[in-house]
Amino acid sequence: MKITGSSAIAEVNFKDDSNVGIIFTSQNKEYMFKATDIDLVTREVTTANSDKNQSVGRLINGYKRSGQLSEV
């Protein structure tokens, strides 16, 4: 999914088996993460992407800090 209006995140791609690929705006490389709850991540990233008052970058960063997303 292309992320609109984010200065940090260019794309978030939902893969099989709870894997999430994230492409940051600063690099043209996809980083893979494992989501603890893929349904939650999918729903909240989709909502944040469609709401200009929410930050996808802040959401992803929070998921990484809390352990919801773990780099693989």
Jmol script that loads the backbone (N, CA, C; Angstrom):
load data "model"
ATOM      1  N   MET A   1       0.836  -1.160   0.000  1.00  0.00           N
ATOM      2  CA  MET A   1       0.000   0.000   0.000  1.00  0.00           C
ATOM      3  C   MET A   1       0.892   1.238   0.000  1.00  0.00           C
ATOM      4  N   LYS A   2       0.681   2.114  -0.941  1.00  0.00           N
ATOM      5  CA  LYS A   2       1.394   3.391  -0.974  1.00  0.00           C
ATOM      6  C   LYS A   2       0.885   4.254   0.170  1.00  0.00           C
ATOM      7  N   ILE A   3       1.800   4.895   0.842  1.00  0.00           N
ATOM      8  CA  ILE A   3       1.442   5.760   1.965  1.00  0.00           C
ATOM      9  C   ILE A   3       1.489   7.204   1.486  1.00  0.00           C
ATOM     10  N   THR A   4       0.387   7.892   1.666  1.00  0.00           N
ATOM     11  CA  THR A   4       0.299   9.277   1.220  1.00  0.00           C
ATOM     12  C   THR A   4       0.518  10.226   2.397  1.00  0.00           C
ATOM     13  N   GLY A   5       1.264  11.272   2.153  1.00  0.00           N
ATOM     14  CA  GLY A   5       1.453  12.316   3.148  1.00  0.00           C
ATOM     15  C   GLY A   5       2.417  11.989   4.278  1.00  0.00           C
ATOM     16  N   SER A   6       3.201  10.945   4.139  1.00  0.00           N
ATOM     17  CA  SER A   6       4.161  10.599   5.192  1.00  0.00           C
ATOM     18  C   SER A   6       5.564  10.982   4.743  1.00  0.00           C
ATOM     19  N   SER A   7       6.304  11.622   5.631  1.00  0.00           N
ATOM     20  CA  SER A   7       7.681  11.962   5.302  1.00  0.00           C
ATOM     21  C   SER A   7       8.637  10.818   5.648  1.00  0.00           C
ATOM     22  N   ALA A   8       8.148   9.797   6.352  1.00  0.00           N
ATOM     23  CA  ALA A   8       9.011   8.693   6.789  1.00  0.00           C
ATOM     24  C   ALA A   8       8.747   7.374   6.061  1.00  0.00           C
ATOM     25  N   ILE A   9       7.476   7.069   5.781  1.00  0.00           N
ATOM     26  CA  ILE A   9       7.088   5.769   5.232  1.00  0.00           C
ATOM     27  C   ILE A   9       6.562   5.941   3.816  1.00  0.00           C
ATOM     28  N   ALA A  10       7.155   5.208   2.864  1.00  0.00           N
ATOM     29  CA  ALA A  10       6.704   5.270   1.468  1.00  0.00           C
ATOM     30  C   ALA A  10       5.645   4.207   1.166  1.00  0.00           C
ATOM     31  N   GLU A  11       5.866   2.986   1.679  1.00  0.00           N
ATOM     32  CA  GLU A  11       4.936   1.880   1.416  1.00  0.00           C
ATOM     33  C   GLU A  11       4.898   0.940   2.605  1.00  0.00           C
ATOM     34  N   VAL A  12       3.732   0.328   2.805  1.00  0.00           N
ATOM     35  CA  VAL A  12       3.568  -0.768   3.759  1.00  0.00           C
ATOM     36  C   VAL A  12       2.898  -1.894   2.975  1.00  0.00           C
ATOM     37  N   ASN A  13       3.575  -3.036   2.918  1.00  0.00           N
ATOM     38  CA  ASN A  13       3.077  -4.172   2.137  1.00  0.00           C
ATOM     39  C   ASN A  13       2.802  -5.337   3.073  1.00  0.00           C
ATOM     40  N   PHE A  14       1.558  -5.785   3.082  1.00  0.00           N
ATOM     41  CA  PHE A  14       1.153  -6.892   3.942  1.00  0.00           C
ATOM     42  C   PHE A  14       1.368  -8.196   3.197  1.00  0.00           C
ATOM     43  N   LYS A  15       2.175  -9.078   3.781  1.00  0.00           N
ATOM     44  CA  LYS A  15       2.560 -10.347   3.167  1.00  0.00           C
ATOM     45  C   LYS A  15       1.820 -11.492   3.852  1.00  0.00           C
ATOM     46  N   ASP A  16       2.201 -12.711   3.510  1.00  0.00           N
ATOM     47  CA  ASP A  16       1.630 -13.899   4.145  1.00  0.00           C
ATOM     48  C   ASP A  16       2.222 -14.102   5.538  1.00  0.00           C
ATOM     49  N   ASP A  17       1.522 -14.867   6.350  1.00  0.00           N
ATOM     50  CA  ASP A  17       2.023 -15.296   7.657  1.00  0.00           C
ATOM     51  C   ASP A  17       2.437 -14.148   8.568  1.00  0.00           C
ATOM     52  N   SER A  18       1.653 -13.095   8.625  1.00  0.00           N
ATOM     53  CA  SER A  18       1.879 -11.964   9.541  1.00  0.00           C
ATOM     54  C   SER A  18       3.123 -11.151   9.225  1.00  0.00           C
ATOM     55  N   ASN A  19       3.663 -11.287   8.040  1.00  0.00           N
ATOM     56  CA  ASN A  19       4.830 -10.489   7.652  1.00  0.00           C
ATOM     57  C   ASN A  19       4.379  -9.171   7.022  1.00  0.00           C
ATOM     58  N   VAL A  20       5.134  -8.129   7.339  1.00  0.00           N
ATOM     59  CA  VAL A  20       4.851  -6.790   6.833  1.00  0.00           C
ATOM     60  C   VAL A  20       6.147  -6.226   6.255  1.00  0.00           C
ATOM     61  N   GLY A  21       6.091  -5.762   5.005  1.00  0.00           N
ATOM     62  CA  GLY A  21       7.234  -5.119   4.381  1.00  0.00           C
ATOM     63  C   GLY A  21       7.057  -3.613   4.439  1.00  0.00           C
ATOM     64  N   ILE A  22       8.091  -2.916   4.894  1.00  0.00           N
ATOM     65  CA  ILE A  22       8.023  -1.455   5.011  1.00  0.00           C
ATOM     66  C   ILE A  22       9.157  -0.840   4.208  1.00  0.00           C
ATOM     67  N   ILE A  23       8.800   0.101   3.346  1.00  0.00           N
ATOM     68  CA  ILE A  23       9.786   0.863   2.585  1.00  0.00           C
ATOM     69  C   ILE A  23       9.759   2.288   3.122  1.00  0.00           C
ATOM     70  N   PHE A  24      10.901   2.729   3.618  1.00  0.00           N
ATOM     71  CA  PHE A  24      11.021   4.079   4.160  1.00  0.00           C
ATOM     72  C   PHE A  24      11.334   5.052   3.027  1.00  0.00           C
ATOM     73  N   THR A  25      10.974   6.311   3.212  1.00  0.00           N
ATOM     74  CA  THR A  25      11.206   7.303   2.161  1.00  0.00           C
ATOM     75  C   THR A  25      12.694   7.568   1.967  1.00  0.00           C
ATOM     76  N   SER A  26      13.493   7.330   2.994  1.00  0.00           N
ATOM     77  CA  SER A  26      14.924   7.625   2.919  1.00  0.00           C
ATOM     78  C   SER A  26      15.719   6.553   2.171  1.00  0.00           C
ATOM     79  N   GLN A  27      15.125   5.364   1.978  1.00  0.00           N
ATOM     80  CA  GLN A  27      15.824   4.270   1.305  1.00  0.00           C
ATOM     81  C   GLN A  27      14.844   3.513   0.423  1.00  0.00           C
ATOM     82  N   ASN A  28      15.331   3.009  -0.674  1.00  0.00           N
ATOM     83  CA  ASN A  28      14.476   2.259  -1.586  1.00  0.00           C
ATOM     84  C   ASN A  28      14.658   0.756  -1.358  1.00  0.00           C
ATOM     85  N   LYS A  29      14.572   0.357  -0.085  1.00  0.00           N
ATOM     86  CA  LYS A  29      14.741  -1.041   0.306  1.00  0.00           C
ATOM     87  C   LYS A  29      13.581  -1.425   1.209  1.00  0.00           C
ATOM     88  N   GLU A  30      13.060  -2.633   0.993  1.00  0.00           N
ATOM     89  CA  GLU A  30      11.960  -3.107   1.831  1.00  0.00           C
ATOM     90  C   GLU A  30      12.520  -3.854   3.047  1.00  0.00           C
ATOM     91  N   TYR A  31      12.096  -3.434   4.225  1.00  0.00           N
ATOM     92  CA  TYR A  31      12.483  -4.089   5.469  1.00  0.00           C
ATOM     93  C   TYR A  31      11.315  -4.957   5.921  1.00  0.00           C
ATOM     94  N   MET A  32      11.611  -6.170   6.342  1.00  0.00           N
ATOM     95  CA  MET A  32      10.569  -7.112   6.731  1.00  0.00           C
ATOM     96  C   MET A  32      10.400  -7.145   8.246  1.00  0.00           C
ATOM     97  N   PHE A  33       9.149  -7.167   8.664  1.00  0.00           N
ATOM     98  CA  PHE A  33       8.776  -7.237  10.063  1.00  0.00           C
ATOM     99  C   PHE A  33       7.720  -8.320  10.238  1.00  0.00           C
ATOM    100  N   LYS A  34       7.668  -8.884  11.415  1.00  0.00           N
ATOM    101  CA  LYS A  34       6.643  -9.854  11.791  1.00  0.00           C
ATOM    102  C   LYS A  34       5.701  -9.153  12.758  1.00  0.00           C
ATOM    103  N   ALA A  35       4.397  -9.214  12.449  1.00  0.00           N
ATOM    104  CA  ALA A  35       3.392  -8.581  13.300  1.00  0.00           C
ATOM    105  C   ALA A  35       2.829  -9.585  14.295  1.00  0.00           C
ATOM    106  N   THR A  36       2.684  -9.164  15.537  1.00  0.00           N
ATOM    107  CA  THR A  36       2.043  -9.999  16.550  1.00  0.00           C
ATOM    108  C   THR A  36       0.572 -10.183  16.220  1.00  0.00           C
ATOM    109  N   ASP A  37      -0.090  -9.099  15.798  1.00  0.00           N
ATOM    110  CA  ASP A  37      -1.506  -9.126  15.425  1.00  0.00           C
ATOM    111  C   ASP A  37      -1.652  -8.442  14.065  1.00  0.00           C
ATOM    112  N   ILE A  38      -1.579  -9.232  13.004  1.00  0.00           N
ATOM    113  CA  ILE A  38      -1.603  -8.673  11.639  1.00  0.00           C
ATOM    114  C   ILE A  38      -2.913  -7.951  11.332  1.00  0.00           C
ATOM    115  N   ASP A  39      -4.029  -8.425  11.886  1.00  0.00           N
ATOM    116  CA  ASP A  39      -5.320  -7.770  11.640  1.00  0.00           C
ATOM    117  C   ASP A  39      -5.338  -6.358  12.224  1.00  0.00           C
ATOM    118  N   LEU A  40      -4.810  -6.201  13.421  1.00  0.00           N
ATOM    119  CA  LEU A  40      -4.728  -4.887  14.062  1.00  0.00           C
ATOM    120  C   LEU A  40      -3.840  -3.945  13.252  1.00  0.00           C
ATOM    121  N   VAL A  41      -2.660  -4.419  12.870  1.00  0.00           N
ATOM    122  CA  VAL A  41      -1.725  -3.588  12.107  1.00  0.00           C
ATOM    123  C   VAL A  41      -2.338  -3.181  10.770  1.00  0.00           C
ATOM    124  N   THR A  42      -2.930  -4.135  10.070  1.00  0.00           N
ATOM    125  CA  THR A  42      -3.558  -3.838   8.774  1.00  0.00           C
ATOM    126  C   THR A  42      -4.650  -2.785   8.926  1.00  0.00           C
ATOM    127  N   ARG A  43      -5.520  -2.986   9.888  1.00  0.00           N
ATOM    128  CA  ARG A  43      -6.649  -2.068  10.099  1.00  0.00           C
ATOM    129  C   ARG A  43      -6.166  -0.671  10.472  1.00  0.00           C
ATOM    130  N   GLU A  44      -5.232  -0.579  11.419  1.00  0.00           N
ATOM    131  CA  GLU A  44      -4.807   0.735  11.895  1.00  0.00           C
ATOM    132  C   GLU A  44      -3.935   1.474  10.890  1.00  0.00           C
ATOM    133  N   VAL A  45      -3.095   0.765  10.138  1.00  0.00           N
ATOM    134  CA  VAL A  45      -2.296   1.424   9.091  1.00  0.00           C
ATOM    135  C   VAL A  45      -3.210   1.925   7.977  1.00  0.00           C
ATOM    136  N   THR A  46      -4.191   1.124   7.595  1.00  0.00           N
ATOM    137  CA  THR A  46      -5.139   1.539   6.556  1.00  0.00           C
ATOM    138  C   THR A  46      -5.916   2.773   6.998  1.00  0.00           C
ATOM    139  N   THR A  47      -6.366   2.780   8.235  1.00  0.00           N
ATOM    140  CA  THR A  47      -7.104   3.932   8.775  1.00  0.00           C
ATOM    141  C   THR A  47      -6.216   5.173   8.833  1.00  0.00           C
ATOM    142  N   ALA A  48      -5.004   5.015   9.349  1.00  0.00           N
ATOM    143  CA  ALA A  48      -4.082   6.157   9.457  1.00  0.00           C
ATOM    144  C   ALA A  48      -3.725   6.716   8.089  1.00  0.00           C
ATOM    145  N   ASN A  49      -3.592   5.840   7.093  1.00  0.00           N
ATOM    146  CA  ASN A  49      -3.239   6.292   5.751  1.00  0.00           C
ATOM    147  C   ASN A  49      -4.362   7.117   5.117  1.00  0.00           C
ATOM    148  N   SER A  50      -5.594   6.819   5.475  1.00  0.00           N
ATOM    149  CA  SER A  50      -6.719   7.549   4.879  1.00  0.00           C
ATOM    150  C   SER A  50      -7.117   8.784   5.687  1.00  0.00           C
ATOM    151  N   ASP A  51      -6.532   8.966   6.860  1.00  0.00           N
ATOM    152  CA  ASP A  51      -6.850  10.103   7.730  1.00  0.00           C
ATOM    153  C   ASP A  51      -5.630  11.010   7.840  1.00  0.00           C
ATOM    154  N   LYS A  52      -5.694  12.182   7.234  1.00  0.00           N
ATOM    155  CA  LYS A  52      -4.524  13.067   7.216  1.00  0.00           C
ATOM    156  C   LYS A  52      -4.137  13.585   8.600  1.00  0.00           C
ATOM    157  N   ASN A  53      -4.997  13.390   9.602  1.00  0.00           N
ATOM    158  CA  ASN A  53      -4.679  13.811  10.967  1.00  0.00           C
ATOM    159  C   ASN A  53      -3.897  12.755  11.746  1.00  0.00           C
ATOM    160  N   GLN A  54      -3.707  11.573  11.144  1.00  0.00           N
ATOM    161  CA  GLN A  54      -2.952  10.513  11.799  1.00  0.00           C
ATOM    162  C   GLN A  54      -1.622  10.311  11.080  1.00  0.00           C
ATOM    163  N   SER A  55      -0.621   9.860  11.812  1.00  0.00           N
ATOM    164  CA  SER A  55       0.714   9.661  11.267  1.00  0.00           C
ATOM    165  C   SER A  55       1.028   8.173  11.151  1.00  0.00           C
ATOM    166  N   VAL A  56       1.232   7.699   9.930  1.00  0.00           N
ATOM    167  CA  VAL A  56       1.608   6.303   9.712  1.00  0.00           C
ATOM    168  C   VAL A  56       2.997   6.051  10.297  1.00  0.00           C
ATOM    169  N   GLY A  57       3.915   6.979  10.135  1.00  0.00           N
ATOM    170  CA  GLY A  57       5.259   6.836  10.679  1.00  0.00           C
ATOM    171  C   GLY A  57       5.254   6.698  12.188  1.00  0.00           C
ATOM    172  N   ARG A  58       4.465   7.510  12.864  1.00  0.00           N
ATOM    173  CA  ARG A  58       4.362   7.447  14.321  1.00  0.00           C
ATOM    174  C   ARG A  58       3.746   6.111  14.750  1.00  0.00           C
ATOM    175  N   LEU A  59       2.742   5.660  14.008  1.00  0.00           N
ATOM    176  CA  LEU A  59       2.096   4.382  14.293  1.00  0.00           C
ATOM    177  C   LEU A  59       3.081   3.219  14.158  1.00  0.00           C
ATOM    178  N   ILE A  60       3.826   3.186  13.051  1.00  0.00           N
ATOM    179  CA  ILE A  60       4.813   2.125  12.811  1.00  0.00           C
ATOM    180  C   ILE A  60       5.900   2.164  13.886  1.00  0.00           C
ATOM    181  N   ASN A  61       6.366   3.352  14.221  1.00  0.00           N
ATOM    182  CA  ASN A  61       7.390   3.491  15.251  1.00  0.00           C
ATOM    183  C   ASN A  61       6.888   2.969  16.599  1.00  0.00           C
ATOM    184  N   GLY A  62       5.644   3.267  16.920  1.00  0.00           N
ATOM    185  CA  GLY A  62       5.053   2.762  18.158  1.00  0.00           C
ATOM    186  C   GLY A  62       4.951   1.244  18.165  1.00  0.00           C
ATOM    187  N   TYR A  63       4.595   0.674  17.026  1.00  0.00           N
ATOM    188  CA  TYR A  63       4.529  -0.789  16.909  1.00  0.00           C
ATOM    189  C   TYR A  63       5.907  -1.418  17.109  1.00  0.00           C
ATOM    190  N   LYS A  64       6.930  -0.799  16.559  1.00  0.00           N
ATOM    191  CA  LYS A  64       8.300  -1.324  16.713  1.00  0.00           C
ATOM    192  C   LYS A  64       8.737  -1.251  18.182  1.00  0.00           C
ATOM    193  N   ARG A  65       8.458  -0.141  18.857  1.00  0.00           N
ATOM    194  CA  ARG A  65       8.843   0.014  20.259  1.00  0.00           C
ATOM    195  C   ARG A  65       8.102  -0.951  21.179  1.00  0.00           C
ATOM    196  N   SER A  66       6.822  -1.191  20.881  1.00  0.00           N
ATOM    197  CA  SER A  66       6.007  -2.056  21.752  1.00  0.00           C
ATOM    198  C   SER A  66       6.216  -3.547  21.489  1.00  0.00           C
ATOM    199  N   GLY A  67       6.857  -3.869  20.373  1.00  0.00           N
ATOM    200  CA  GLY A  67       7.044  -5.273  20.019  1.00  0.00           C
ATOM    201  C   GLY A  67       5.964  -5.822  19.119  1.00  0.00           C
ATOM    202  N   GLN A  68       4.972  -5.000  18.773  1.00  0.00           N
ATOM    203  CA  GLN A  68       3.916  -5.419  17.843  1.00  0.00           C
ATOM    204  C   GLN A  68       4.533  -5.771  16.490  1.00  0.00           C
ATOM    205  N   LEU A  69       5.582  -5.033  16.093  1.00  0.00           N
ATOM    206  CA  LEU A  69       6.345  -5.342  14.884  1.00  0.00           C
ATOM    207  C   LEU A  69       7.787  -5.650  15.292  1.00  0.00           C
ATOM    208  N   SER A  70       8.268  -6.806  14.860  1.00  0.00           N
ATOM    209  CA  SER A  70       9.648  -7.221  15.134  1.00  0.00           C
ATOM    210  C   SER A  70      10.355  -7.451  13.812  1.00  0.00           C
ATOM    211  N   GLU A  71      11.535  -6.846  13.647  1.00  0.00           N
ATOM    212  CA  GLU A  71      12.282  -7.009  12.397  1.00  0.00           C
ATOM    213  C   GLU A  71      12.739  -8.457  12.248  1.00  0.00           C
ATOM    214  N   VAL A  72      12.599  -8.966  11.036  1.00  0.00           N
ATOM    215  CA  VAL A  72      13.026 -10.353  10.743  1.00  0.00           C
ATOM    216  C   VAL A  72      14.181 -10.347   9.775  1.00  0.00           C
TER     217      VAL A  72
END
end "model"
wireframe off; spacefill off
backbone 0.3
color backbone group
